[in-house]
Amino acid sequence: MPLQPKCLATTVGSLPLDDAREATQLILTYTPQIPAWVQLAKRPQEGMLIQFNQGLPGIRVSDQKMYFDTDAPEFNDEVSHFYEDYLAAIDNHSPNLDPFSLTPQYAEGFSALIDALNENDAKPIALKGQVTGPFTLATSLTDEKGKSAFYHPQLRDIVVKTLALKATWQIQKLHLFDVPVIISLDEPSLVGFGSSAYLGITANDVQKDLNEIITFIHDKDAYVAVHCCENTDWSMLLGADIDILSLDAYSFLETVLLSAESLKTFIDRGGILAWGLIPTSHSEHIQHETTSSLIDKWESHVEHLALKGVNTTKAIEQSLITPSCGAGSLPAHDALRVLELLQGVSRELQRRHFP
């Protein structure tokens, strides 16, 4: 079932709330056509470096630090059990994804969205889930010696496969509503790609891990977005097998335009731009901007695309409107303002371009 974006609105993920039902009702009110399950930023276990770690072998927490304890006597047994679960999950005849589920303890927003959709007569056009991206998670987690999991081949493989199957579990549940499903791989750490912080990591390394997860998602007939909320090597991302590029268009579109040829190829092949047009990083921007001012900014961006040779008719048809990043770190009144602006901009763009 094809996704037709046409400037519809969706969110990036988090809200500064701890009540899953309240947060879900906000999402269904302001983005009813493509609701995303909410990450509840006030809950420590729903932080993006914790939320998808459930089930990773050897994970330990000590002095508020989470790490792989590869020296633990039971580590090898835990790894063996993990790969047994992995093989059972990819069994074409009787897959068992339960070990890779999102439990309410770590993702109550997911079950709250499922419950709300079952109770609600309105049918969305698509549904959106998310996982932390493999680069961000594998470079943030370490072993007991402080070495990044990304540089440890076994740990890196475990991280990638865990995220792939947590994405697959979400798709299985969301597809029950018979609409297209989007899974976003959230990659804020890609802002540091190419810096001294990640020496020796190549574009091929990043693409390999992304594409392994993307293959799982595509095999389940879902769409893949990659979200990076600052600047990165956009040609590298556009060269992966992604369907949706999710970016901070409020502050960083100019950097994406430096990869104009890759962007043009992406749009020509049907790629979708998720314009993070609604600011989330500064309260003064959130309160100062209006629907009209943000649409003026968007139209200026579209003109710049045209100057770079991008087919703007296709680009507009293949556009989603989103906040520039998650709203979980904002005061509640700013987060609500972000949702109001998001709804207003999306509705006005649809009125103008898709009456």
C-alpha positions in Angstrom: 0.0 0.0 0.0 1.7 3.2 -1.1 2.3 6.2 1.1 1.2 9.5 -0.3 2.8 12.2 1.9 1.4 15.4 0.3 2.5 17.6 3.2 0.9 15.6 5.9 2.1 16.0 9.4 3.8 13.6 11.8 6.0 13.9 14.8 9.6 12.9 15.5 8.9 11.1 18.8 9.1 12.6 22.2 6.9 14.8 24.3 7.7 16.2 27.8 5.0 14.1 29.5 4.8 11.0 31.6 1.1 10.1 31.0 1.0 7.9 27.9 -2.8 8.3 27.4 -2.6 12.1 27.6 0.4 12.2 25.2 -1.3 9.9 22.7 -4.5 11.9 22.7 -2.4 15.0 21.8 -0.8 13.1 18.9 -4.1 11.9 17.6 -5.5 15.5 17.9 -2.7 17.3 16.1 -1.4 14.5 13.7 -4.4 12.2 13.2 -3.4 11.2 9.7 0.1 9.9 10.6 0.3 9.4 14.4 3.5 8.2 15.9 3.8 6.5 19.3 5.1 8.8 21.9 8.4 8.5 23.8 7.7 9.9 27.3 10.8 12.0 28.0 10.0 12.4 31.7 10.6 8.7 32.2 14.3 7.8 32.5 13.7 4.3 31.0 12.4 5.9 27.8 15.6 7.8 27.0 16.8 7.0 23.5 19.9 5.3 24.8 18.0 3.1 27.2 14.6 2.4 25.6 15.7 -0.1 23.0 18.4 -1.9 25.2 16.0 -4.4 26.7 17.1 -7.9 25.8 20.7 -7.0 24.8 23.0 -9.7 26.3 25.5 -8.6 28.9 24.0 -5.2 29.5 24.6 -3.9 33.0 23.8 -0.7 34.9 26.2 0.6 37.5 26.5 4.1 39.0 23.9 5.3 36.4 26.2 4.0 33.6 24.9 1.4 31.1 27.5 -0.9 29.5 28.2 -4.4 28.1 30.0 -6.5 30.6 31.9 -8.8 28.3 34.1 -10.1 31.2 31.1 -11.5 33.1 31.2 -15.3 33.4 27.7 -15.5 32.1 28.3 -13.2 29.0 28.9 -16.0 26.5 25.8 -17.9 27.6 23.7 -14.7 27.3 25.1 -14.1 23.8 24.3 -17.7 22.7 20.8 -17.3 24.0 20.5 -14.0 22.1 21.4 -15.6 18.8 19.0 -18.4 19.5 16.2 -15.8 19.9 17.4 -14.1 16.8 17.2 -17.3 14.7 13.7 -18.0 16.1 12.6 -14.5 15.2 13.6 -14.8 11.6 12.2 -18.2 11.1 9.9 -17.9 8.1 7.5 -20.6 9.3 7.0 -19.7 12.9 8.8 -16.5 13.8 8.9 -15.6 17.5 9.4 -11.8 18.0 8.4 -11.8 21.7 12.0 -11.4 23.0 12.3 -8.2 20.9 9.0 -6.6 22.0 8.7 -3.1 23.4 7.3 -3.6 26.9 5.2 -0.9 28.6 8.0 -0.5 31.2 10.2 0.9 28.4 7.7 2.2 25.8 4.2 2.7 27.3 3.5 5.1 24.4 3.4 2.2 22.0 0.8 0.3 23.8 -1.2 3.5 24.4 -1.3 4.2 20.7 -2.5 0.7 19.9 -5.2 1.0 22.6 -6.3 4.4 21.3 -6.5 3.2 17.7 -8.6 0.2 18.7 -10.9 2.5 20.6 -11.1 5.2 17.9 -13.3 4.9 14.8 -11.1 7.3 12.8 -8.6 5.5 10.5 -5.2 7.1 10.0 -3.5 7.2 6.6 -0.2 5.8 8.0 1.4 4.9 11.3 4.9 5.7 12.6 7.2 3.9 14.9 10.9 4.5 15.8 14.1 3.0 17.1 17.4 4.6 18.0 19.6 4.3 15.0 22.5 1.8 14.9 25.3 4.3 14.7 24.0 6.3 17.6 23.3 3.3 19.9 26.5 1.4 19.0 28.8 4.4 19.4 27.1 5.4 22.7 27.2 2.1 24.4 30.5 0.8 25.6 32.1 -2.4 27.1 33.3 -2.6 30.7 36.6 -0.9 29.6 34.9 2.1 28.0 35.4 0.9 24.4 32.6 1.9 22.1 30.5 -1.1 21.0 30.8 0.1 17.4 34.5 -0.9 17.5 33.6 -4.3 18.9 32.4 -6.5 16.0 30.3 -8.9 18.1 28.6 -6.1 20.1 28.0 -4.0 17.0 26.3 -7.0 15.3 24.1 -7.6 18.4 23.1 -3.9 18.5 22.2 -3.9 14.8 20.2 -7.2 14.9 18.4 -6.1 18.1 17.2 -2.8 16.5 16.2 -4.6 13.3 14.0 -7.0 15.2 12.5 -4.3 17.5 11.6 -2.5 14.4 10.1 -5.7 12.9 8.0 -6.3 16.0 6.6 -2.8 15.8 5.7 -3.3 12.1 3.9 -6.6 12.9 1.7 -4.8 15.5 1.1 -1.6 13.4 0.2 -3.5 10.2 -2.8 -4.9 12.0 -4.5 -1.5 11.2 -4.0 -2.1 7.4 -2.2 1.2 6.6 1.4 2.0 5.6 3.9 1.9 8.4 6.9 4.1 8.8 9.9 3.2 11.0 12.3 6.0 11.8 15.9 5.3 12.7 16.9 8.2 14.9 20.5 9.1 14.4 21.5 12.3 16.3 25.1 11.1 16.7 25.6 11.3 13.0 26.3 15.0 13.5 29.7 13.9 14.7 30.4 11.5 11.8 33.8 12.3 10.2 35.1 14.0 13.3 38.0 12.8 15.6 35.4 11.3 17.9 34.7 8.5 15.4 38.1 7.8 13.9 38.2 4.9 11.5 34.5 4.8 10.9 33.7 5.1 7.1 30.5 5.9 5.2 30.4 2.3 4.1 30.4 1.2 7.8 27.4 3.4 8.5 25.5 2.4 5.4 26.1 -1.3 6.0 24.5 -1.2 9.4 21.6 1.0 8.3 21.0 -1.2 5.2 20.9 -4.3 7.3 18.1 -2.9 9.4 16.4 -1.4 6.3 16.3 -4.8 4.7 14.4 -6.2 7.6 11.9 -3.3 7.5 11.5 -3.4 3.7 11.0 -7.2 3.9 8.0 -6.4 6.1 6.6 -3.9 3.6 7.3 -0.8 5.7 8.9 2.5 4.9 12.2 3.6 6.5 13.1 7.1 7.6 16.4 8.2 9.0 16.3 11.3 11.2 19.3 13.5 11.9 18.5 16.7 13.7 21.7 18.7 12.8 24.3 18.5 10.1 25.9 15.3 8.7 27.2 13.7 5.6 23.9 13.9 3.7 25.3 12.1 0.6 26.1 9.2 2.8 22.5 9.0 4.1 21.0 9.6 0.7 23.1 6.8 -0.6 21.6 4.3 1.8 18.4 2.5 1.0 16.2 4.9 2.9 12.7 6.0 1.8 12.5 9.2 3.9 15.1 11.7 4.9 14.1 13.4 8.1 16.0 16.6 8.7 16.0 19.9 10.6 14.9 22.1 7.7 14.4 25.0 10.0 18.2 25.4 10.7 20.1 23.0 8.4 18.5 22.8 4.9 21.4 24.8 3.4 23.8 22.0 4.4 21.6 19.4 2.7 21.7 21.5 -0.5 25.4 21.0 -0.6 24.5 17.4 -1.6 22.2 18.6 -4.4 22.9 15.8 -6.9 22.3 13.1 -4.3 19.1 14.9 -3.2 17.9 15.2 -6.8 18.5 11.5 -7.3 16.7 10.7 -4.1 13.6 12.7 -5.1 13.6 11.3 -8.6 13.5 7.7 -7.2 10.5 8.6 -5.1 12.3 9.5 -1.9 10.3 11.5 0.7 11.6 14.6 2.5 10.4 15.0 6.1 10.8 18.7 6.5 11.6 19.5 10.2 10.2 22.9 9.7 8.8 23.6 13.2 11.6 24.7 15.5 12.2 22.8 18.7 15.6 24.0 20.0 14.9 27.5 21.2 11.8 28.7 23.0 12.0 32.2 21.5 11.8 30.7 18.0 8.9 28.5 18.9 6.9 31.4 20.3 8.0 33.9 17.7 7.2 31.8 14.6 3.7 31.6 13.0 2.1 29.4 10.5 2.5 32.1 7.9 6.2 32.8 8.7 7.0 29.0 8.6 5.3 28.6 5.2 7.2 31.6 3.8 10.4 29.8 5.0 9.3 26.5 3.4 8.5 28.2 0.1 11.9 29.8 0.1 13.4 26.4 0.7 11.4 25.0 -2.3 12.8 27.8 -4.5 16.3 26.8 -3.5 15.6 23.2 -4.4 14.4 24.4 -7.9 17.7 26.3 -8.3 19.6 23.1 -7.6 17.7 21.3 -10.4 15.3 19.4 -8.1 11.9 18.6 -9.5 9.8 20.7 -7.1 6.5 19.3 -8.2 7.7 15.8 -7.1 9.4 17.3 -4.0 6.2 18.9 -2.8 4.1 15.7 -3.4 6.8 13.7 -1.6 6.9 16.0 1.5 6.0 15.4 5.1 5.9 18.2 7.6 7.5 17.5 11.1 9.1 19.3 14.0 12.8 19.8 13.6 13.4 17.3 16.4 11.7 15.6 19.4 10.0 17.9 21.8 10.8 16.0 24.9 13.2 18.5 26.4 10.8 21.4 26.0 8.6 23.0 28.6 5.0 21.7 28.1 3.7 25.0 26.8 6.4 25.1 24.1 5.7 21.5 23.1 2.0 22.3 22.7 2.9 25.3 20.6 5.1 23.0 18.4 2.1 20.7 17.8 -0.2 23.7 17.0 2.3 25.1 14.5 2.8 21.6 13.0 -0.9 21.2 12.4 -1.4 24.7 11.1 1.5 24.5 8.6 0.5 21.1 7.3 -3.1 22.0 6.8 -2.3 25.3 5.0 0.2 23.6 2.7 -2.4 20.9 1.9 -5.0 23.5 1.2 -2.6 25.4 -1.2 -1.1 22.4 -3.0 -3.6 19.6 -2.7 -7.1 21.1 -2.6 
